Amino acid sequence: MSSVISAPAPQLLRRVSANAVLDFMRASGAVTITEVMQATGLARATAISVCEELMERGWIRELENQRAFGEYQKGRPARRFQFNENAGYILGLDVGIAKATAVVSNLRGETVGKSSQPFPGVQITTEDRIPGVQITAEERISVIDRTAMLALQDAGASADTVLAVSVGIAAPVDRNGDVLATQHFWELFDVDIKSALKNLHGWTVLLENDANLAALGERWCGAAAGVDDVVVILSSERFGSGVIDGGRLLHGSHGGAGELAFLKHVEGVGDTFGIALMARTWAAEALAGTAVTSLRAHAGEDVEAEHVFAAAADGDALALEILDRLADRMARVIGVVATIFNPELVVIGGAVAESAGVLLGPIAERLKEFTATPPRIAVSPLGASIVTVGATRSALDYVEKNSLDLELHTHKIAN
């Protein structure tokens, strides 16, 4: 018995062709129809028709054909087209416990606007280092929305030009965008951001764990660019990790893949507090005693991690001792992560990464004590923007996958 394979419908072929042309345009500058044909394998008539359709919908634009000065060309110049990176915008949001940061990017992922706003009523208690929060979900949403709108204002863009929003929060998020709110700290982020922003502006909102977005951002344009097996550890205030295995972001059944709460049971670690927080804590403990250290110049204020790193660079004995303790702690953390996930690379990320480079050597020296499969180690070049970079990549992925189903604001105006 033979089976008959039906030919693809013309509409499907047209869609495949349009996607191929649009993908080529995104990765290129100004191109001619001949170059489109060479890149996609389309016939000339089809390539022209698809380009004209994409131009009509606002995704690409036709450039004026201008010959260079003194250039001679017989006949009419070739038509040239270019991806319209300003056909719409995307929003990347990093929603922390103390502040929200928003970045607006064009459709090539280039930042064109940003804003950061604090949440009122948030304090970090010194006893248990757990945020004390006196802010309602509605107030939190209001700050997030204001931050987004200020970033759009900075970009000179309106709310109806936003094609997708990606939001990173410090809590596990499953594949459906639901928050795993089984701990008090995670519950603080379960404020239904997706529905709120959709109701306010009609936006498509993608919700994701902040460390997972950090991993996406790092692999896109950070120290892990092109690496298929990588763990990115956000290391400033609290440890959290995003895991990419074989080029695929891991979530787990409820979004908990990469969560590091188990560090409470790891000898020599005992909690999930990060580099910046422990540097401050250990410095404060030393200053409460009689230690001789240049850090006493900051005794009347909060001693920050950067003060400790700077003092260590100047040879301060106490600061050097703190860095040694941090390196040992990080070696244990990375050793456990390497044993579980066996990545090629572990990236230390977050606002502290700029200073943490001095820890790489001491960590690498000790790492073999804690894992049989030590990975390469790097610090992220993305600094405090690591989550918004990943959020930008996440929103771009959504737009690029669904471009032909999205209606552009410029197209709506034209019609």
C-alpha positions as CSV (number, residue, x, y, z in Angstrom):
1,M,0.0,0.0,0.0
2,S,1.5,3.3,-1.1
3,S,0.9,6.6,0.7
4,V,0.6,9.9,-1.1
5,I,2.5,12.9,0.3
6,S,0.6,16.1,-0.4
7,A,2.5,19.1,-1.6
8,P,2.8,22.0,0.9
9,A,0.0,24.6,0.6
10,P,1.0,27.8,-1.3
11,Q,0.3,29.8,1.9
12,L,2.8,27.6,3.8
13,L,5.4,28.0,1.1
14,R,4.9,31.7,1.1
15,R,5.3,31.9,4.9
16,V,8.5,29.8,4.8
17,S,9.9,32.1,2.1
18,A,9.0,35.2,4.0
19,N,10.6,33.9,7.2
20,A,13.7,33.0,5.3
21,V,14.0,36.5,3.7
22,L,13.3,38.2,7.0
23,D,15.9,36.1,8.9
24,F,18.5,37.0,6.2
25,M,17.6,40.7,6.4
26,R,18.0,40.7,10.2
27,A,21.5,39.5,9.9
28,S,22.5,41.8,7.0
29,G,22.8,45.4,6.1
30,A,21.5,46.7,2.7
31,V,21.0,43.8,0.3
32,T,19.9,43.4,-3.3
33,I,17.4,41.0,-4.7
34,T,20.3,39.0,-6.2
35,E,21.8,38.6,-2.7
36,V,18.4,37.6,-1.3
37,M,18.1,34.9,-4.0
38,Q,21.6,33.6,-3.2
39,A,20.9,33.5,0.5
40,T,17.5,31.9,0.3
41,G,17.4,29.9,-2.9
42,L,14.2,31.7,-4.1
43,A,13.5,32.5,-7.7
44,R,13.8,36.2,-8.6
45,A,10.1,36.8,-9.0
46,T,9.4,35.2,-5.6
47,A,12.2,37.1,-3.9
48,I,10.8,40.4,-5.3
49,S,7.3,39.6,-4.3
50,V,8.2,38.6,-0.8
51,C,10.4,41.7,-0.3
52,E,7.5,43.9,-1.5
53,E,5.1,42.2,0.9
54,L,7.5,42.5,3.8
55,M,8.0,46.2,2.9
56,E,4.3,46.8,2.8
57,R,3.9,45.2,6.2
58,G,6.7,47.4,7.6
59,W,9.3,44.8,8.4
60,I,11.8,46.0,5.7
61,R,12.4,49.3,3.8
62,E,13.6,50.0,0.3
63,L,16.6,52.3,0.1
64,E,17.2,55.0,-2.4
65,N,19.6,53.8,-5.1
66,Q,22.4,56.3,-5.1
67,R,25.6,55.7,-7.1
68,A,28.8,56.6,-5.4
69,F,30.5,59.8,-6.6
70,G,32.2,59.2,-9.9
71,E,30.8,55.7,-10.3
72,Y,29.4,54.7,-13.6
73,Q,26.7,52.0,-13.9
74,K,24.9,51.0,-17.0
75,G,21.2,50.7,-16.7
76,R,19.0,51.1,-13.7
77,P,20.6,50.6,-10.3
78,A,19.6,47.4,-8.5
79,R,16.9,47.8,-5.8
80,R,18.3,47.6,-2.3
81,F,16.4,46.6,0.8
82,Q,17.2,46.7,4.5
83,F,15.6,45.3,7.7
84,N,13.6,48.0,9.5
85,E,15.0,47.7,13.0
86,N,12.7,50.5,14.2
87,A,9.5,48.8,13.0
88,G,8.8,48.1,16.7
89,Y,10.5,47.9,20.1
90,I,11.0,45.4,22.8
91,L,11.2,45.8,26.6
92,G,13.6,43.9,28.9
93,L,12.8,44.2,32.6
94,D,14.9,43.2,35.6
95,V,12.6,43.2,38.6
96,G,14.6,42.8,41.8
97,I,13.5,43.0,45.4
98,A,14.6,46.7,45.8
99,K,14.3,48.2,42.3
100,A,13.1,47.6,38.8
101,T,15.2,48.3,35.7
102,A,13.8,48.6,32.2
103,V,15.7,48.6,28.9
104,V,14.1,49.4,25.5
105,S,15.8,48.0,22.4
106,N,15.1,48.1,18.7
107,L,14.7,44.9,16.7
108,R,18.4,44.4,16.3
109,G,18.7,44.3,20.1
110,E,20.4,47.8,20.3
111,T,19.5,49.7,23.5
112,V,17.7,52.9,22.8
113,G,16.2,53.8,26.2
114,K,16.4,52.7,29.8
115,S,15.2,53.6,33.3
116,S,15.6,52.3,36.9
117,Q,13.3,53.0,39.8
118,P,13.4,51.9,43.4
119,F,10.5,50.1,45.2
120,P,9.5,52.2,48.3
121,G,9.3,50.5,51.7
122,V,12.0,47.9,51.0
123,Q,14.8,47.5,53.5
124,I,17.4,44.7,54.0
125,T,17.5,43.7,57.7
126,T,21.0,43.3,59.2
127,E,20.0,40.3,61.3
128,D,18.9,37.7,58.8
129,R,19.6,39.6,55.5
130,I,16.0,38.9,54.4
131,P,14.2,41.9,52.8
132,G,11.7,43.6,55.0
133,V,8.9,44.6,52.6
134,Q,6.2,47.1,53.2
135,I,4.8,47.4,49.7
136,T,1.6,45.9,48.2
137,A,1.5,44.0,44.9
138,E,-0.4,47.0,43.4
139,E,2.3,49.4,44.4
140,R,4.9,47.0,43.0
141,I,3.1,46.8,39.7
142,S,2.8,50.6,39.6
143,V,6.6,51.0,40.0
144,I,7.3,48.4,37.3
145,D,4.9,50.1,34.9
146,R,6.3,53.6,35.6
147,T,9.9,52.2,35.0
148,A,8.8,50.8,31.7
149,M,7.1,54.0,30.6
150,L,10.1,56.1,31.5
151,A,12.3,53.9,29.5
152,L,10.0,54.2,26.5
153,Q,10.0,57.9,27.0
154,D,13.8,57.9,27.0
155,A,13.7,56.0,23.7
156,G,11.2,58.3,22.2
157,A,8.8,55.3,21.7
158,S,5.2,54.8,22.5
159,A,3.6,51.9,24.4
160,D,1.8,50.7,21.3
161,T,5.1,50.1,19.4
162,V,6.2,47.4,21.9
163,L,6.0,44.0,20.3
164,A,7.1,41.9,23.3
165,V,8.2,42.3,27.0
166,S,10.4,39.9,28.9
167,V,10.6,40.2,32.7
168,G,13.2,38.6,34.9
169,I,12.4,37.9,38.6
170,A,14.4,36.3,41.4
171,A,12.1,33.3,41.7
172,P,11.6,30.1,39.8
173,V,9.3,30.4,36.8
174,D,8.0,27.3,34.9
175,R,7.7,26.9,31.1
176,N,4.2,28.4,31.3
177,G,5.4,31.6,33.0
178,D,4.0,30.7,36.4
179,V,5.9,31.5,39.6
180,L,6.9,28.7,42.0
181,A,5.8,30.6,45.1
182,T,6.7,28.0,47.8
183,Q,9.0,30.2,49.8
184,H,8.3,33.6,51.3
185,F,11.1,35.3,49.3
186,W,9.7,33.9,46.0
187,E,6.1,34.9,47.0
188,L,7.2,38.6,46.9
189,F,7.5,38.3,43.1
190,D,4.2,36.6,42.5
191,V,2.3,39.8,41.7
192,D,0.8,38.7,38.3
193,I,3.1,41.0,36.3
194,K,2.0,39.4,33.0
195,S,-1.7,40.1,33.4
196,A,-1.1,43.5,34.8
197,L,1.0,44.8,31.9
198,K,-1.2,43.1,29.4
199,N,-4.3,44.8,30.9
200,L,-2.6,48.2,31.0
201,H,-1.1,48.2,27.5
202,G,-2.1,45.0,25.6
203,W,1.5,43.8,25.7
204,T,2.7,40.2,25.3
205,V,4.7,39.5,28.4
206,L,7.2,36.7,29.0
207,L,8.1,35.9,32.6
208,E,11.3,34.2,33.4
209,N,13.8,33.6,36.3
210,D,16.5,36.2,36.4
211,A,19.4,33.8,36.4
212,N,17.9,32.0,33.4
213,L,17.8,35.3,31.5
214,A,21.4,36.0,32.6
215,A,22.4,32.7,31.0
216,L,20.6,33.7,27.8
217,G,22.3,37.1,27.8
218,E,25.7,35.7,28.6
219,R,25.5,33.1,25.7
220,W,24.3,35.8,23.3
221,C,27.0,38.5,23.8
222,G,29.0,37.7,27.0
223,A,31.7,35.5,28.1
224,A,29.7,32.4,27.1
225,A,29.1,33.4,23.5
226,G,28.8,30.3,21.4
227,V,29.2,27.9,24.4
228,D,26.5,25.2,24.5
229,D,27.1,23.9,28.0
230,V,27.3,26.7,30.5
231,V,26.2,27.7,34.0
232,V,25.9,31.4,34.9
233,I,25.9,32.1,38.6
234,L,24.4,35.4,39.8
235,S,26.7,36.0,42.7
236,S,26.2,39.5,44.1
237,E,23.6,39.4,46.9
238,R,22.3,35.8,46.6
239,F,23.4,32.9,44.5
240,G,21.2,31.8,41.7
241,S,22.1,30.0,38.5
242,G,20.9,29.6,34.9
243,V,21.8,26.4,33.2
244,I,22.2,25.9,29.4
245,D,22.8,22.3,28.4
246,G,23.4,21.4,24.8
247,G,22.3,24.9,23.8
248,R,19.0,24.5,25.6
249,L,17.9,26.4,28.7
250,L,16.9,24.1,31.5
251,H,13.7,24.8,33.5
252,G,12.8,21.6,35.3
253,S,9.2,20.5,36.0
254,H,8.4,23.7,38.0
255,G,11.1,26.0,36.9
256,G,13.5,25.0,39.7
257,A,16.4,23.8,37.6
258,G,19.4,25.8,38.7
259,E,18.0,26.9,42.1
260,L,20.8,26.8,44.6
261,A,19.0,26.5,47.9
262,F,20.8,23.2,48.5
263,L,23.9,25.2,49.2
264,K,22.7,25.5,52.8
265,H,23.8,21.8,53.1
266,V,27.2,22.3,51.5
267,E,30.1,22.3,53.9
268,G,32.0,25.6,53.9
269,V,29.0,27.4,52.3
270,G,25.9,26.9,54.4
271,D,23.6,29.5,52.7
272,T,22.9,31.2,49.4
273,F,24.4,34.6,50.3
274,G,26.6,36.0,47.5
275,I,30.0,37.6,47.1
276,A,29.0,41.2,47.7
277,L,26.8,40.4,50.8
278,M,29.5,38.2,52.4
279,A,32.3,40.7,51.7
280,R,30.2,43.4,53.5
281,T,29.3,41.0,56.3
282,W,32.9,39.8,57.0
283,A,34.3,43.3,56.8
284,A,31.7,44.6,59.3
285,E,32.5,41.7,61.7
286,A,36.2,42.5,61.5
287,L,35.6,46.3,62.0
288,A,33.6,45.5,65.2
289,G,36.8,44.1,66.6
290,T,40.3,45.5,66.8
291,A,41.7,44.6,63.4
292,V,44.1,47.0,61.9
293,T,42.9,47.7,58.3
294,S,42.4,50.6,55.9
295,L,38.8,49.6,55.8
296,R,38.3,51.6,59.0
297,A,38.3,54.7,56.7
298,H,34.7,53.5,55.8
299,A,33.7,52.6,59.4
300,G,31.3,55.5,59.6
301,E,29.4,54.2,56.6
302,D,28.4,50.9,55.1
303,V,31.5,49.0,53.9
304,E,30.7,47.8,50.4
305,A,32.3,44.9,48.5
306,E,34.1,47.3,46.2
307,H,35.9,48.8,49.2
308,V,37.1,45.4,50.2
309,F,38.3,44.6,46.7
310,A,40.1,48.0,46.5
311,A,41.7,47.5,49.8
312,A,42.9,44.1,48.8
313,A,44.4,45.5,45.6
314,D,46.4,47.9,47.9
315,G,47.7,45.0,49.9
316,D,45.5,45.3,53.0
317,A,45.9,42.1,55.1
318,L,42.3,41.9,56.3
319,A,40.8,42.6,52.8
320,L,43.2,39.9,51.4
321,E,41.9,37.4,54.0
322,I,38.3,38.2,53.0
323,L,39.1,37.6,49.4
324,D,40.7,34.3,50.3
325,R,37.6,33.2,52.1
326,L,35.4,34.3,49.2
327,A,37.6,32.3,46.8
328,D,37.2,29.2,48.9
329,R,33.5,29.7,49.2
330,M,33.1,30.2,45.4
331,A,35.3,27.1,44.7
332,R,32.9,25.0,46.8
333,V,29.8,26.5,45.1
334,I,31.3,26.0,41.6
335,G,32.5,22.5,42.5
336,V,29.0,21.4,43.4
337,V,27.5,23.0,40.3
338,A,30.1,21.4,38.1
339,T,29.5,18.0,39.6
340,I,25.8,18.2,39.0
341,F,25.6,19.8,35.5
342,N,29.1,19.2,34.1
343,P,29.3,22.4,32.1
344,E,32.2,23.5,29.9
345,L,32.1,26.9,31.4
346,V,30.9,28.6,34.6
347,V,30.4,32.4,34.5
348,I,30.3,34.5,37.6
349,G,27.8,37.2,36.9
350,G,26.0,40.2,38.5
351,A,27.1,43.6,39.6
352,V,30.0,42.2,41.5
353,A,31.5,40.5,38.4
354,E,33.7,43.5,37.5
355,S,35.6,43.1,40.7
356,A,35.5,39.3,41.0
357,G,38.1,38.7,38.3
358,V,40.8,38.7,41.0
359,L,39.1,35.6,42.4
360,L,39.5,33.5,39.3
361,G,43.0,32.3,39.9
362,P,42.5,31.3,43.6
363,I,39.1,29.6,42.7
364,A,40.7,27.6,39.9
365,E,43.6,26.4,42.1
366,R,41.1,25.0,44.7
367,L,38.5,23.7,42.3
368,K,40.0,20.2,41.9
369,E,39.4,19.6,45.6
370,F,35.7,19.9,45.1
371,T,34.9,18.3,41.7
372,A,36.4,15.7,39.4
373,T,35.2,17.7,36.3
374,P,36.4,21.3,36.8
375,P,35.1,23.7,34.2
376,R,36.6,26.8,32.8
377,I,35.7,29.9,34.8
378,A,35.1,33.4,33.6
379,V,33.5,36.6,34.9
380,S,30.7,38.2,32.9
381,P,31.5,41.5,31.0
382,L,27.8,42.4,31.2
383,G,27.9,43.7,34.8
384,A,24.7,44.8,36.4
385,S,22.9,44.7,33.0
386,I,23.2,40.9,32.6
387,V,19.5,40.2,33.3
388,T,18.2,43.0,31.1
389,V,20.5,41.8,28.3
390,G,19.0,38.3,28.6
391,A,15.5,39.7,28.8
392,T,16.2,41.6,25.5
393,R,17.4,38.3,23.9
394,S,14.3,36.5,25.2
395,A,11.9,39.1,23.8
396,L,13.8,39.2,20.5
397,D,13.5,35.4,20.2
398,Y,9.8,35.7,20.6
399,V,9.5,38.4,18.0
400,E,11.7,36.6,15.5
401,K,9.7,33.4,15.9
402,N,6.4,35.1,15.5
403,S,7.1,38.0,13.2
404,L,4.6,37.2,10.6
405,D,1.8,37.0,13.1
406,L,2.6,40.4,14.6
407,E,1.0,43.6,13.3
408,L,3.3,46.6,13.4
409,H,2.2,49.9,14.7
410,T,3.5,51.6,11.5
411,H,1.4,49.2,9.4
412,K,-1.7,50.0,11.5
413,I,-1.2,53.7,10.9
414,A,-0.8,53.2,7.2
415,N,-4.1,51.4,7.0
